[in-house]
Amino acid sequence: MSEKKEPESEAGGEGAEGAPAKKKLAGKQLILFIVAPAVLLLGGGGAAAWFLVFNKPPAAAGAADAKGEEKKDKEKDKKKEKDKEKGGEKKEGEPGQVPVLGEGPNGEGLLTLPDILVNIATSSDRPAYLKLKITLKTADTEVAAALEAAVPMIKDQLTGFLRELRTEDVAGSAGYQRLQLELLKRVNLAVAPAKVEAVLIEEMLVN
């Protein structure tokens, strides 16, 4: 009788099953060899991007800050220019807002004060406003220049006096002359021992 070699068939079966197992293992190793370098490459690229974007050297950061400040300054300058065009901003040295020193035809000194605007009383209790543009006349320009430091005291003296006036007090030529003399008296009180020869009312508006 012929005997069946079952162990050999089993061994052969194991060999048949072992071949696919080896192929699967080789496939997994191949995938690992492809994926691992890709992950390392991506990780390295991310690190490089982080250093380039977030870890700026001090010089680059300073340059960026300087550009930001320069942009802000340009925006401010544009805003100022728009304000000037709209008349919302007074230029430094503009007549009517600061004292203006000048010289008369005969060498006398002329000091134009900033415009004075005060509210005055009326017979009908209706609020009214008095606006004055005044120039002080002195012996020469040296005296007028010395009076610039006293402009705040002069305005204080005149404002206190003008607030007590009524519209009738400044009406007509008689009211104008009285006002001129009263202003001269109070100006000389504020600038003593210096002397102002005359107060010239260049503009007077009552509204």
Backbone as a ProteinNet text record, in pm:
[ID]
protein_1_A
[PRIMARY]
MSEKKEPESEAGGEGAEGAPAKKKLAGKQLILFIVAPAVLLLGGGGAAAWFLVFNKPPAAAGAADAKGEEKKDKEKDKKKEKDKEKGGEKKEGEPGQVPVLGEGPNGEGLLTLPDILVNIATSSDRPAYLKLKITLKTADTEVAAALEAAVPMIKDQLTGFLRELRTEDVAGSAGYQRLQLELLKRVNLAVAPAKVEAVLIEEMLVN
[TERTIARY]
84.4	0	88	39.7	114.2	69.6	166.2	131.1	125.5	29.3	12.6	105.9	174.4	268.6	200.2	117.7	43.9	133.5	241	326.2	383.7	420.2	479.2	379	255.4	151.5	127.1	135.6	116.7	229.3	352.6	466.7	454.5	407	388.2	285.6	180.9	76	130.8	215.2	272.9	359.3	431.3	516.8	433.2	317.8	230.9	174.8	141.6	87.3	197.2	319	431.3	470.8	454.3	494.1	411.5	276.7	198.6	232.2	261.8	295.2	419.8	519	642.6	616.6	528.6	496.2	428.6	336.2	267.6	366.7	459.4	560.6	646.9	684.7	767.6	690.3	560.4	478.3	469.6	454.6	447.2	578.3	688.5	818.6	838.3	789.5	801.5	722.6	602.9	519.5	588.6	648.6	717.9	835.5	908.1	1022.1	978	856.3	806.3	747	665.7	592.6	686.1	779	865.1	946	1012.8	1085.7	993.7	870.3	775.3	736.9	713.4	678.6	792.9	914.5	1031.3	1047.8	1019.7	1032.3	930.6	805	701.1	733.5	780	816.1	927.4	1027.8	1138.1	1091.7	1001.8	948.1	867	787.2	709.3	797.9	904.5	997.6	1064.3	1103.4	1167.9	1071.4	944.3	844.8	825.1	822.8	805.1	919.2	1042.2	1157.9	1155.2	1111.8	1110.6	1002.3	883.6	769	765.8	778.6	756.7	885.1	994.6	1119.2	1203.7	1148.2	1219.8	1341.2	1449.3	1564.9	1531.9	1599.1	1569.2	1574.7	1667.1	1678.2	1554.4	1506.2	1386.6	1265.4	1254.4	1141	1145	1264.2	1277.5	1239.3	1277.8	1242.4	1091.7	1026	880.4	812.5	861.4	804.7	824.4	941.1	968.6	873.6	848.2	754.9	614.6	576	444	430	534.5	532.7	528.9	605.2	606.6	468.8	400.4	266	169.3	181.6	95.2	120.1	248.2	280.9	222.8	228.6	172	21.4	-44.6	-189.4	-225	-143.8	-167.8	-150.1	-44	-19.4	-134.2	-187	-300.2	-423	-443.8	-557.8	-543.5	-420	-396.9	-422.5	-380	-401.1	-550	-627.3	-771.8	-834.5	-788.8	-840.9	-811.5	-691.9	-656.3	-745.3	-772.9	-857.4	-999.7	-1045.3	-1179	-1183.1	-1067.2	-1062.8	-1076.9	-1060.2	-1076.2	-953.4	-839.5	-716.1	-654	-622	-558.1	-408.1	-348.2	-203.7	-136.8	-19.1	56.6	97.9	74.1	110	1.8	-116.3	-223.2	-277.4	-293.9	-348.3	-484.4	-505.7	-631.9	-622	-517.5	-502.3	-379.2	-279.3	-157.2	-120.5	-41	2.8	87	70	144.5	215.8	348.1	429.4	454.7	441.3	463.6	521.1	545.2	601.3	517.6	488.2	409.3	491.5	428	499.2	603.1	588.2	683.1	774	786.4	873.3	807.7	679.7	611.3	590.1	580.9	558.2	409.8	374.3	234.5	227.7	143.9	124.8	-23.2	-57.8	-198.2	-225.5	-324.6	-358.7	-442.8	-443.8	-538.6	-681.8	-769	-907.9	-971.3	-1053.9	-1124.4	-1272.2	-1330.2	-1472.8	-1535.8	-1633.4	-1700.3	-1850.5	-1926.1	-2070	-2102.3	-2192.5	-2231.7	-2382.5	-2427.9	-2569.6	-2649.2	-2778.7	-2871.1	-2991.5	-3065.5	-3184.4	-3294.6	-3294.9	-3398.8	-3354.7	-3242.9	-3186.4	-3152.8	-3148.1	-3106.5	-2954.1	-2892.1	-2745.1	-2688.3	-2580.9	-2512.6	-2362.5	-2291.1	-2146.6	-2074.7	-1963.4	-1880.4	-1744.3	-1706.3	-1577.1	-1493.1	-1369.8	-1279.3	-1145.9	-1096.7	-960.9	-886.8	-787.3	-720.9	-571.9	-520.2	-375.5	-326.2	-219.3	-160.1	-49.1	-53.3	47.9	144.9	274.5	378.2	479.7	574.8	672.8	759.9	799.4	883	860.8	926.4	906.8	966.2	1067.2	1126.9	1025.8	952.4	849.7	740.2	698	592.2	635.7	762.7	812.8	816.4	850.3	854.5	714.9	611.1	473.9	418.4	485.6	433.3	419.9	514.6	509.8	390.9	339.3	229	92.1	86	-41.6	-145.9	-111.1	-212.6	-272.5	-188.6	-241.8	-330.5	-291.7	-373.5	-511.2	-512.5	-641.1	-727.7	-665.4	-741.8	-807.8	-732.1	-787.3	-903	-885.3	-987.2	-1111.1	-1091.3	-1206.1	-1296.6	-1235.9	-1316.4	-1397.8	-1338.4	-1409.5	-1520	-1489.8	-1586	-1709.7	-1694.3	-1809.1	-1914.5	-1874.1	-1968.1	-2043.9	-2007.2	-2070.7	-2208	-2286.5	-2414.1	-2404.8	-2496.2	-2492	-2503.9	-2576.8	-2592.5	-2460.8	-2372.1	-2246.3	-2150.9	-2167.5	-2077.6	-2147.8	-2268.8	-2344.1	-2301	-2292.2	-2262.3	-2116.2	-2083	-1944.9	-1904.1	-1999.6	-1968.4	-1931.2	-2005.5	-1975.5	-1840.9	-1809.6	-1681.6	-1564.9	-1574.2	-1465.1	-1448.2	-1560.6	-1551.7	-1483.7	-1523	-1464.2	-1313.5	-1271.5	-1129.8	-1048.8	-1102.3	-1032.3	-1024.8	-1134.9	-1136.7	-1038.2	-1029.5	-935.4	-791.3	-760.5	-625.3	-587.4	-681.9	-656.6	-621.2	-698.5	-677.5	-552.7	-519.9	-398	-275.6	-272.8	-158.3	-146.9	-259.1	-253.3	-186.1	-211.9	-158.3	-10.4	37.2	176.2	269.7	219.5	303.4	427.3	544.4	568.8	582.8	569	571.1	446.7	447.4	336.7	290.5	158.3	95.2	35	64.5	18.5	-126.9	-170.3	-308.5	-353	-485.2	-546.3	-626.1	-588.4	-655.4	-753.5	-879.9	-981.9	-995.6	-939.2	-942.3	-1073.8	-1136.4	-1262.9	-1346.8	-1475.6	-1568.6	-1700.1	-1739	-1863.4	-1949.3	-2077.4	-2173.5	-2280.1	-2298.1	-2395.9	-2486.7
-119	0	124.1	222.9	351	441.8	505.7	593.5	736.9	811.7	954.5	1035.7	1125	1210.3	1339.7	1328.2	1446.4	1557.1	1526.1	1635.3	1718.9	1647.9	1726.1	1821.5	1771.2	1859.2	1976.4	1949	2059.9	2158.5	2098	2187.6	2268.2	2200.3	2274.9	2382.5	2353.7	2455.6	2572.7	2540.3	2651.3	2736.4	2670.8	2746.7	2832.9	2779.8	2858.4	2978	2960.1	3073.4	3171.5	3124.5	3210.5	3309.1	3272	3364.2	3492.1	3485.7	3611	3691.3	3623.4	3698.6	3780	3718.8	3792.6	3909.5	3891.2	3999.8	4115.7	4081.8	4186.3	4265.2	4194.6	4260.6	4353.1	4306.2	4389	4512.8	4498.4	4614	4717.4	4670.3	4762.6	4836.2	4764.7	4829.8	4935.5	4905.5	5001.8	5128.7	5110.1	5227	5309.8	5242	5313.5	5392.9	5334	5403.3	5526	5523.2	5639.3	5746.3	5700.2	5794.2	5863.3	5791.5	5848.5	5967.6	5956.4	6075	6191.2	6160.2	6268.6	6343.9	6267.3	6331.1	6416.9	6363.7	6440.3	6566.5	6551.2	6666.7	6774.9	6729.9	6826.8	6892.6	6811.7	6868.5	6969.2	6938.1	7032.2	7159	7144.1	7262.6	7350.1	7288	7365.9	7440.6	7373.9	7441.5	7559.9	7538.4	7648.7	7765.4	7734.5	7841.7	7915.5	7841.7	7907.5	8003	7960	8046.9	8168.8	8150.2	8262.8	8364.6	8315.7	8405.2	8462.4	8373.2	8417.2	8455.4	8396.6	8422.8	8520.6	8645.6	8747	8794.7	8818.6	8878.1	9018.5	9072.1	9206.5	9313.4	9303.5	9407.4	9409.1	9289.1	9282.8	9334.1	9296.6	9344.1	9495.2	9550.2	9695.5	9765.1	9706.6	9766.5	9764.9	9655.7	9647.5	9752.3	9768.9	9870.5	10010.1	10035.5	10167.3	10195.9	10093.6	10111.8	10141	10071.7	10096.1	10237.8	10286.9	10424.1	10525.7	10496.5	10587.9	10595.1	10482.2	10479.9	10560.5	10547.8	10624.4	10773.6	10811.7	10953.9	11009.4	10931	10976.5	10995.1	10903.1	10914.5	11038.7	11068.2	11188.4	11314.4	11313.7	11430.7	11452.4	11342.7	11355.8	11412	11367.7	11416.3	11564.8	11607.4	11749.6	11834.2	11782.9	11856.2	11871.5	11764.4	11772	11872.7	11872.4	11967.3	12110.5	12132.8	12267.4	12312.1	12218.5	12251.5	12284.7	12217.6	12244.4	12365.7	12417.8	12533.1	12495.8	12367.1	12322.9	12341.9	12371.6	12387.6	12522.8	12597.9	12728	12710.4	12774.5	12766.7	12854.3	12808	12884.3	13017.9	13126	13257.4	13321.8	13260.1	13317.7	13443.2	13553.7	13676.2	13651.2	13715.9	13695.9	13594.2	13510.1	13406.6	13425.6	13496.7	13524.2	13670.7	13727.5	13866.5	13883	13997	14025.2	14159.2	14157.8	14277.8	14343.5	14477.2	14550.7	14688.7	14760	14894.1	14990.9	15107.7	15208.3	15289	15377.1	15455.4	15551.3	15590.3	15683.5	15615.1	15483.4	15409.9	15370.3	15402.7	15362.7	15211	15159	15016	14983.7	14872.3	14828.3	14682.5	14657.4	14521	14486.8	14399.6	14358.3	14240	14255	14150.1	14040.7	13922.4	13820.3	13872.1	13829.4	13874.9	13848.2	13941.3	13928.3	13910	13806.3	13778.5	13756.8	13843	13832.5	13848	13796.9	13820.2	13943.3	14025.4	14147.8	14147	14234.3	14237.5	14322	14293.9	14372.1	14411.5	14511.1	14556	14451.4	14366.2	14263.3	14129.1	14127.2	14003.7	13900.4	13944.8	13855	13852.5	13734.5	13729	13794.3	13869.9	13933.7	13916.4	13925.2	13904.9	14024	14060.8	14169.3	14111.7	14138.9	14094.3	14216.5	14218.1	14330.9	14283.5	14360.5	14343.7	14472.1	14462.6	14581.2	14579.5	14696.9	14714.9	14823.4	14792.7	14888.2	14965.4	15097.3	15183.2	15231.2	15211.3	15251.4	15343.6	15395.1	15490.2	15427	15302.4	15234.8	15083.9	15011.4	14866.2	14794.2	14852.5	14789.2	14782.8	14891.7	14891.8	14792	14790.4	14697.9	14553.1	14522.6	14386	14347.3	14443.6	14415.7	14388	14438	14419.5	14279.9	14205.8	14073	13982.1	13993.5	13909.6	13945.5	14067.9	14113.6	14092.1	14028.7	14010.1	13936.2	13829	13763.1	13856.3	13942.3	14036.7	14141.8	14186.2	14284.8	14227.4	14104.9	14042.6	14020.4	13987	13967.1	14097	14207.4	14338	14376.6	14360.3	14403.6	14315.2	14185.2	14093.6	14121.1	14142.8	14174.2	14301.5	14400.9	14526.9	14510.6	14443.9	14431.6	14351.5	14256.8	14175.8	14257.7	14372.9	14458.1	14553.6	14555.7	14649.3	14600.9	14696.3	14666.6	14712.5	14667.2	14704.9	14856.2	14926	15071.7	15145	15081.5	15147.9	15160	15074.7	15078.4	15126.3	15180.4	15226.2	15367.1	15390.5	15524.7	15564.7	15683.5	15734.2	15769.5	15821	15855.4	15730.1	15624.8	15498.2	15442.7	15461.2	15414.3	15487.2	15619.7	15697.6	15666.6	15652.4	15617.8	15481.5	15386.4	15252.5	15258.9	15338.9	15351	15406.4	15508.2	15567	15468.8	15398.6	15301.2	15186.4	15145.1	15038.8	15084.3	15208.6	15261.9	15269	15313.1	15322.7	15185.9	15085.2	14952	14882.3	14909.3	14853.1	14907.9	15038.3	15099.2	15051.1	15018	14958.8	14820.9	14747.3	14611.1	14610.1	14712.6	14710	14802.6	14875.9	14971.2	14900.9	14965.2	15107.2	15140.2	15040.1	15070.4	15153.1	15213.5	15301.1	15274.7	15270.6	15259	15394.6	15443.5	15577.2	15578.4	15473.2	15471	15326.5	15307.4	15178.9	15197.6	15127.6	15137.3	15021.1	15054	14950.1	14923.7	14817.1	14786	14720.7	14652.3	14585.8	14572.6	14603.8	14588.3	14535.5	14420.2	14357.4	14326	14362.4	14328.8	14241	14125.1	14031.6	13977.1
0	0	0	-75	-80.4	31.2	96.9	210.7	164.1	214.7	187.1	273.4	210.3	283.7	319.7	423.6	466.6	520.3	592	641.9	533.2	415.6	307.4	248.6	236.7	181.1	272.7	403.7	498.9	488.5	470.6	457.3	332.9	226.7	102.4	117.9	198.6	222.4	296	392.9	468.8	379.6	287.2	195.8	104.6	64.8	-24.5	45.4	176.5	251.9	290.9	308	350.7	245	117.1	9.6	10	20	27.7	149.6	263.3	384.5	363.9	294.4	269.3	177.5	75.7	-15.5	57	149.5	226.9	309.9	373.9	456.2	371.2	254.6	165.5	121.5	96.4	56.4	167.6	290.4	404.5	422.2	405.5	418.8	311.5	190	80.6	112.1	164.8	201.9	308.8	407	513.6	457.3	362.7	302.1	224.1	169.9	92.7	184.7	282.9	370	468.5	528	631.1	580.1	465.1	414.9	384	333.9	302.7	429	537	664.3	713.8	702.1	745.5	661.4	530.3	440.9	476.4	499.9	538.5	670.8	767	896.8	884.9	804	783.6	715.6	616.1	548.5	641.9	728.4	825.7	922.2	967	1058.2	990.8	864	790.4	774.4	742.4	727.3	858.2	969	1100	1127.1	1100	1123.6	1032.9	908	813.1	846.6	887.5	908.7	1048.5	1149.2	1287.5	1360.2	1322.9	1394.1	1314.1	1295.1	1218.8	1296.5	1228.9	1297.7	1340.9	1442.9	1494.3	1387.9	1293.3	1189.9	1103.4	1064.1	980.3	1056	1185.1	1265.2	1279.1	1300.8	1312.8	1184.6	1070.7	941.4	921.4	962.2	948.6	1035.5	1160	1249.3	1192.2	1133.8	1075.9	960.1	877.2	766.7	818.3	927.5	986.5	1038.3	1106.9	1158.9	1045.3	939.2	823.8	759	751.8	694.5	779.7	912.8	1003.2	989	977.6	961.6	832.7	725.3	598.1	609.8	680.1	698.3	779.5	882.7	963	879.7	795.7	710.3	613.3	557.3	465.7	536.8	660.9	738.9	768.8	802.3	829.2	705.3	589.7	465.3	436.1	463.6	443.3	538.4	663.2	762.2	721.5	667	623.2	508.7	415.3	301.7	346.2	451.4	502.7	594	628.1	718.1	863	894.4	1032.3	1116.9	1054	1130.7	1099.2	1204.2	1188.6	1177.8	1079.3	1063.8	1167.8	1212.5	1309.7	1248.1	1320.7	1271.4	1187.5	1175.7	1094.7	1162.1	1086.6	1145.6	1209.1	1323.7	1394.8	1505.4	1502.9	1604.3	1691.4	1641.5	1718.5	1700.8	1793.4	1777.5	1650.6	1583.5	1461	1478.7	1465.2	1483.2	1348.1	1345.5	1221.6	1249.1	1139.9	1149.9	1067	1125	1055.7	956.9	880	777.7	834.3	959.2	1021.4	1124	1116	1207	1337.5	1356.2	1479.8	1481.1	1603.9	1618	1618.4	1556.3	1549.3	1594.1	1693.3	1742.5	1734.6	1641.6	1626.1	1718.3	1804.2	1900.9	1835.4	1895	1848.9	1861.4	1773.3	1775.8	1912.3	1955.9	2084.2	2055.2	2112.8	2094.9	2231.6	2266.7	2397	2377.6	2472.5	2470.5	2555	2506.2	2576.9	2598.8	2690.5	2726.3	2626.6	2620.7	2537.2	2620.9	2575.3	2648.8	2648.6	2550	2539.1	2595.8	2664.8	2719.4	2611.3	2489.4	2381.7	2376.6	2371.6	2371.4	2245.7	2263.7	2151.8	2170.1	2061.1	2063.6	2001.3	2063.1	2014	1973.8	1849.1	1800.3	1767.3	1820.5	1799.5	1743	1646.5	1598.2	1630.2	1720.3	1776.3	1743.4	1708.5	1689.5	1784.5	1856	1949.8	1877.9	1892.7	1831.1	1938.1	1913.2	2008.5	1938.8	2018	1963.6	1856	1873.9	1774.6	1783.3	1693.7	1687.6	1809	1872.5	1990.5	2104.4	2124.9	2230.1	2195.7	2069.1	2027.3	2046.6	2013.7	2031.4	2178.8	2266.2	2410	2465.6	2398.3	2447.4	2415	2328.7	2292.2	2414	2506.4	2626.6	2715.9	2701.7	2786.5	2722.6	2605.5	2535.9	2621.1	2694.1	2777.3	2883	2947	3046	2980.1	2860.2	2788.3	2756.5	2705	2670.6	2793.6	2903.8	3027.6	3071.7	3069.1	3106.4	3014.9	2884.4	2788.7	2792.3	2807.7	2809.3	2928.7	3046.4	3165.1	3148.2	3084.5	3060.3	2955.3	2846.3	2736	2774.8	2865	2906	2980.3	3034.5	3107.5	3016	2890	2797.2	2751.9	2705	2639.7	2494.5	2414	2272.4	2254.1	2344.6	2332.5	2358.7	2437.2	2472.4	2353.4	2255.6	2140.3	2013.4	2030.3	1913.7	1872.7	1742.1	1690.3	1705.9	1651.8	1657.2	1799.5	1879.4	2018.7	2097.3	2076.8	2144.8	2100.6	1973.9	1920.4	1986.9	1998	2058.4	2206.9	2278.7	2420.9	2437.8	2354.3	2361.3	2335	2239.1	2205.6	2323.3	2389.2	2503.9	2622	2646.6	2756.6	2731.1	2607.2	2574.1	2595.2	2554.6	2571.7	2719.2	2801.8	2946.4	3004.7	2968.3	3026.1	2970.3	2845.8	2789.2	2861.7	2886.4	2955	3099.3	3161.2	3295.3	3290.9	3184.6	3174	3137.8	3063.2	3013.8	3089.7	3187.8	3262.2	3316.4	3311.1	3279.4	3130.5	3042.1	2899.1	2865.2	2745.6	2709.6	2566.8	2552.3	2421	2386.6	2267.4	2228.8	2183.2	2121.3	2071.5	2050.7	2059	2026.7	1898.7	1796.2	1666.4	1653	1639.6	1621.1	1471.4	1425.1	1282.9	1241.3	1333.5	1301.2	1427.6	1415	1527.8	1474	1522	1477.5	1599.2	1588.8	1695.6	1631	1688.8	1631.8	1742.5
[MASK]
+++++++++++++++++++++++++++++++++++++++++++++++++++++++++++++++++++++++++++++++++++++++++++++++++++++++++++++++++++++++++++++++++++++++++++++++++++++++++++++++++++++++++++++++++++++++++++++++++++++++++++++++

